[in-house]
Each structure stands twice: as C-alpha cells, then as structure tokens.
C-alpha cells in the first residue's frame, strides 16, 4: 500500500486537480450562456427555441459522458498501478470510440431534428427556431465527443490544466464568433450554432494533438484497435444507462416547462443553464474525485481513498452553501442579461431562488457520483439513477397535473427537481458509507 499524504497534502492535491477543473467546467456551460444572452435579444421565440434545441443537443452529447468519466477512471487506475503506457493506450481507444459515436449521433440528430423538437409541444415559431439551431449544431457533435474523450484521458493522467486552457480558448472564440454571426452577419439563431461548432472543433483538434504527443513519447499505439474500442464501449454501458436515466429526468422537466407557456419555457431555459453552470462548478470536486479515487484504488490505498472522500464531501457541502448565497444575492440581477420580457424576468427570478436552495444537496450528489465513478462502481450507479428517476416521476407529474401555470408553475417544477436531486444524494450517501465499492487494482 502506498504511503498516505498528511491531511494538508491531500487537500493540496485535491485543489491542484479541482481548481483547473472548476475553471474549465464553468467555461463549458458558458457556451450556452453566451448563446442564451446573444439569442435572447432576437426575441422570446428564439430564446425558447434555444431552450428546446439545447435540451435535445445536450442529451445527444451527454448520454456519452462516459467517454470522459469512464476514461478518467480507467486511465487513473492504470496510472496508479504504474502502467502509464497502458493508461494512454486505453485513452486512445476511447477517442476512436468518440469519433464513431459522434458521427452516428450527428446523423441521427440532424435527420430527426424536427420530430425531436416537436415532442416538447412548443408553439410553431419556437419549433422553427429550435430546428434551425439543432440541425446546425449537429455538426458539432463529433468534436464535442472527442473533447469528452481527450479530456478524460488527461484527467486520468492527473492533468486538468490542459483542458482548462482549451476551454477558455474555446469559450472566447465561441462568444466572438456567435456575436459576429448572429448580429454582425445577420444569420440569427443559426449563427449562434455555427459559432459554437467552430469553437468546439478547434478545442477537439488541440486536445487530440496533446494526447497524440504523449502517446508517441511513450510508444503507445495510435491505430484503431477493434478489441480495445469494443472494451471501452462495453465498459461504458453502465454509465450510459445512468446518463440516459438522468437525461430522461431533465427532458421530462423541460417537457413540463413547455406546458407552462412560452415565457416560462424561456425562463426555464435560462434557469436550467444557470443550474448547469453551477453543476459544472460543483462537479470540479467530482472530477478530482474521479481522478484521485481511481489512482488511489489502483495503487491499493483504501485508507487514503476513504479519507480523501470525506474531505471532498465536506468541501462540496460548503461550496454548495456559498453558491446558494451568491444566487440569492443575484437572482434579480441575472434575468436582466437574458431577456427584455418582464414576464420572463419575473419567472426566472423566482426559479433562481429554488435553484439556490438546492445547491448544497447537489454538492453531495455530484461529489459522491464522482467518487463512485472513479471507483468503477458504475453498475450500482446505473441502478441507483434509474431508481432516482422513477422516484422523480410522481413529483414532476404532480406539477403537470395540478394545472398551475405561469411563474407559480415554474417554481413548483423547480421544487420537484430539487426533490429529485435529494433522492440522488441520499442513495449515494448510503452507498458511500459501505465498503463494497472500494475494489483495488488496475482493473475493477
């Protein structure tokens, strides 16, 4: 068993990984925040259309989040076991898998854009805007998945700074390109999608170059290996199930919001984007948890894994509390940047108060999710997420059946969603108290 660092050393190690991850993760949803702010000035229909299209697009991309999370865990375990060459080889297999899945996902999304959007039941103007954005954005799905896979490789190698640099550069390019193409060239909502696609493609190319250089330095193979890609795909199935269950809950939430009115749907789009931004911020500690848990368990350090987990849970609760205070202070200010419609602003301000209250709960859910992913406890996570989603259904359907619309309906929808996060947190808290997830060695 490896020698355990003192508590202060563990804290520094967590911060070394979490701080760059935090900045990178916050930059990622800023792609959508920038698009929301830019598109919001085109009108309520455009902003609501962006909300629907974003829900579909994020689902198409995030169901493959295992390309980042699963790769991080596998690479970190092999690194902890002293097999750096094998770690990068496993990561390269994940990148090839990302290209295959990304190409298929782009084709399906582009071809089914209209029927997918129409499932939300929004008005005809909103549907038109959403379909336009979604079809253009589909071109960016392959590079988005490559970004996930390459980021997972680097995180597993304990490098969160390189993804940070790529994210900051990508966000900056996206903001400039979208503003120019939407309002300068006059391409409307299509310009926002095209700007994001260009920025994501640049990020993917930059990160692939970094991984390729590392692979060549260690003599790792870069060629396509069917067996390795199949192994990566098979290992990602439980995380895929877990993510599909999670995205189902998010899609049902957006579907319910669409029935509250166009103004409330527009407000929900911004509230969900803010929530996603805060989720990525809280997820920074979860990223550190994935990398550190995989490495310490790979090295056989069970005690260090437990102590680091306890430290990160405590930090996550405090961080969530800080975000609560921040959003409460800004809940009347944030809406001013996203819409000129007073009804949208009022609904958004009310929803943000509920978003704020749920942050400590979300912090617990995210950090323990990261710990268990890093441990490779993905089968249990898949079943737990299915259970949480099933528990959420009666909550969200109660909001739908109540007939309450307008701002009050949106507030109750977010109360239900916070209940969903509480169920997730409770399930993972109970799992983390046991020992069955702490399996040591290079491969779980």
N, C-alpha and C positions, 0 to 999 in steps of 0.2 A: 504494500500500500504506500502511496506517495506521501511525503511529509506535508502536513497541513499548514497553510499560512496562518498567522495570527488574524484576529478579527479585523484589525485595521487593514491588513494586507488583502483580505477577502473583499473588504469594502472598496479599496482602490481598484482591484481587479474588475469588480462589477461596474464601477464608474468608467473604467477605461473602455469597456465594451458598450456600456449603456449610453454614455453621453453622445458619442458619434451616431449611435443607432437612433437615439432620440431626435437628433437634428435631421437625420436622413428620413426618418419615418414621418416627421412633421412636414418635411418638404414634399413628400409623396402626395398626400391629400391636397396640398396647395395647388396641384394641377387642377383639381376640381374646384377649389375655392376661387382660383383665378378665373376659370371658365364661368363660374357662377356669377362673379362680380361683373365680368365683361358682358356675358349674355343677359344678365338681369336688366341691363339698360336697353335691351332690344324689346322688352315688354314682358308681361306676365306669362303669355302663352309660350314664349321662348324659354323662360326660366323653368316653367312647369315641364315643358318638353325635355329640357336638360335633365330634370329630376327623374323622369321615367327612363330616358335613354341611359342615364348613369346607373340606375338600378340594374338594368339588363347587362350593361357593359361590365360593371363591377362583378356581377355574378359570373359572367363568361370568363373573367380573368381569375377571380378569387377562388373559384372552385378548384383551381390548380395551385393554390397557395402551398400545397405540399412540395412543389418544386423548390421553394425556399426553405420551408420549415423542415421537411424530411431530409433534404440535402444537408442542412446545417447539422442536424443530429448525427447523420451517418459520417460526415466528414469529421466532426468533432470527436466522435468515438474513436475513429481510426487514428486521429492525431494524438489523442490521449494514450492510445496503445503503442505509439511510436512509429506508426506506418504512414508517413507523410505522403509518400508516392501513391500509395493505395487510396489515401484520402482524396487527392486531386483526381485520380482516375475515376473514382465514384462520382465526383462532381461533374466531370466531363460527360459521363453517361447521362446525368441529369439535364445538361444543356442540350444534348441531342434530343432527349425526350421533350424538352420545352419547344424545340423547333417543330417537331411532329405535331404535338398537341396544339400549338399556336396556329399552325396552318389550317388544321381541321376546324378549330374554333372560329377563325376568321371567316371561313367559307360559310359555316352554318349561321353565324350571326348576321352576315350580310344578306344571305338568301332569305332568312326568316325575320328580318328586321320588323316589317310591318305587322305580321301576326303576333310577334312577341310584344310589341308596343301596345297593340290593341287589347291585349289581355288585361291591361290596367284600367280600361274603361274611361279614359280621359276624353275630353272634347276633341273634335276634328282638327282644330288649329294646333292643339297641343300634340296630337298624333303626328301631324305633318312635320313639325319641328323635331320631334323625337326621332322619327325615322331618318331624317336627313343627318342628324348628328350621329346616330348609331351606325349607319352604313359607312360613313367616312371613318369613324372611329374603329371599325372592324379591322381596318388595315394595320392598326397599331397593336392588335392582339399578339401576333408572333413576337415582336420585340418586347412587349410587356412581359411575356412569359420567360423570355431569355433573361431579362433583368431579374426576375424572381430567382431563376436557377443560378445565375452567376453570383448574385448577392448571397444566396445560401452557401455556395462554396466558400466565399470569402469570410462570411460569419463563422462557418465551421473551422476555418483556419485562424480564428480569433482576430480577424481584420474587419472592423466596422468603419474605419476611416475612409477607405476607398469608395464604398457605396455612398458615404456622405458626400464626397466630392462630386460623384456622378449625379446624385440627387439635386444638389444645389445648382449645378450647371444645367441640368435638365429643366428644373423649375424656372430658372431665369430665362432660358430660351423659350419655354412654353409661354410665359407671361408676355414676352415681347412679341413673339410670333402671333399669338392669339389676338392680342390687341390690334396689331397691324392688319391681320387678315380679316377680322370682324369689322372694325370701324374704319381702317385705312383703305383697304381694298374693297370693302363692302360685301364680303361673302356671307355675312350673317352667321348663323349658328354653325354652318359648315366650316367657316374659317376657324372657329374655336377647336373643332375636332381635328382639322388638318394640322394646326399648330401643335396640338398635343401629340399627334402621330409622329411628326418630325422630331420633336424633343425626345420621345421615348425611343425612337430608332437610334438617335445619337447616343443615348445612355447605354443601350444594349451593345452597340459596337465598342464603346470604350471599355465596358466591363469584360467583354469577351477577350479583348486584347490583353487585359491584365491576367486573366486566368490562363490564356494560351502561353504567355511568357513564363508563368510559374510552372506550367506543365512541362515545357521544353527544358527548363532549368533542371528539373528533377528527373527528366527522361520518361515522363508519363505519356501514354498513348493519347493521341487526339482523334484517332479514327473512330468511325461508328462501329460499335460492338453490340450486336443484337441481343446477346445474352445479358450484357450489363444494362442496356436500356430497358429490357424486359424486367430485370431485377429491380431497377429503380421504379418502374411503373407499378409492379406488384407491391413493393414496399409502400407506395403512396396511396394505395386503395383505401386503407382505414382513414387516413387524413382527408381523402377525397370525400368519403361518406360523411365525416364530421363536418367538412366545409359545406357540402350540399345541404345538410340539415340546418346549419347556421344561416346560409344564404336563403333557405326557404323561409325562415323566420323573418329575415329582413325584407324579402319580397312581399310576404303577406302584410307586413307593416306598411310598405309603400302602396300596396293594393288598397288597403283600408283607408289610407290618407287620400287616395284618389277619389274616394266616395264622399269626402268631406267638402269638396269644392275646389275649383282651380286655385283660388288664393291660398287655401290651406295646404294644397299639394305643393305649391311653390314654397310656402313657408317650411313645410316638412322637408323639402329637398335641401334647403339651407341648414335646417336643424340637424338633419342626418349627416350632412357634410361636416358640420361643426363637431358632431359626435364622433365621426370617423377620424377627424383630425385629433381629437382628444384621445381616441382609442389608440391611434398610432403613437401618440406621446406616451401613454401608459404602457404600450407594447414594447417600448425601448428596454425596460427591465426584463420583459419576457424574452426579448431577443438575446440579452445577456444570459438569461436563464437557460435558453436552449443550448447556447454555445458552451457555457460552463458546466451544465449538468451532463451533457454528452461527453465532454472531456474528462470530468472527474470520475464518472462511472466507467468510462473506457479505461481509465488508469486504476480502477478498483478502489477509489476513495469514497466510501459510503458515508463516513462521518462528515467529511468536507462537503459532500452534496447536501446533507441534511442541514448543516449549519448555514451554508450559503442560501439555501431555500428560505430558511427562517428569516435571515437578514433581508432578503429581497421582498418577501411578503410584507414585512414591517415597513420598508421604504415605500412600497407600492400603495399602501393604505394612506400614508402621509402625503404622498404625491397626489393621490386622488382627492384628498381633502383640500389641498392647495388649488387644484383645478376647479373645485366647487366654488371656492371664494372668488376666483378670477371670473368665472362665467356669471355668477350672481352680480358682480360689480359691472359687468359689461353687457348684460342681457338687453338693455335698452339701446346700447350704442351699436352693437353688431348689426341689427337689422337695417340701419341707415346705409350701410355699404352694399346692400344686396337688392334693394327694391325701393321704388318710389310710391308703391301702392300702400296706403295706410292700413288696409285690412291685412295685407301680407306682413307688414311690420308688427302689428299687434299680435297676430297669431304666432309669429316667430319669437317674439319677446317672451310670451307665456310658455312656449315649448322649451325655450332655453333654460328656464328655471327648473324644470323637471330634469333636463339633461344634466344640469349642475348637481342636483341632489344625488344622482346615481353614480357619480364618479368614483367614490371610494369602493362601492360594490364592484364596479367594472375593474378597478385596480386589482382586487383579489382574484377575479375570474381570469384576467389576462395573464397575471404573473404565474398562477398555477397551471394554466394552459401551456405556457412556455416551458415550465419545469417538466411537465409530463411528456410534452413533445420531445424535449431534449433527452429524456429517459427512454424514448422509444415506446412509451405506453399508449400507442396510437389506437389499438383495438378498443381498449376501455374508453378512450376519448370519443371514439365514434359512437358507441352505445350511449354514453352519457349525453352527447349532444343531441342525439335522437330523442332521448327522454326529456331533455330540457325544451326542445321544440314542441313536443307533444303536450307538455305542461303549459306552454305559452298559448296554444291554440284556443282554449276556452277563454283566456284573458282577452285576446285580441278580437275574437268573435263576439264577445260580450260588448265591446265598444261598437262594433259594426251593427249588432242587433239592437243596440239601445236607441238608434236613430238620432243621437246627439251629433250635430254638425257644427261647423264654424270653429271658432277658437276653442270652445269647451271640448268639442270632439277631439281636436288635435292634442289638447292637454291630457285627456284620458287615454288617448292612444300611447302617448309617451310614458304615462304611469304604468300601463300594461307592459310596455317594452322594458321598463326598469325592473318590473317583476320577473321578466324573462332572464335578465342578467343576474338577478338574485338567485334564481334556481341554478343557473350555471355555476355561480360562485360556491353555493352550498354543496353541490355534488363534488366539485373538485377539491374543496376543503376537506371533505371526509376521506377522499381517496388519498390525499397527500399525507394524512395522519398515519397511514399504514406503511408497510414495508414492501409490498408486492411489486411496486413499480421500480424499485431500485435494483435493477439487474446489471451486473458488472461485465466488462469485457468489450472487445472491439465490435462485436455484433450481438444485438439483442436476440 
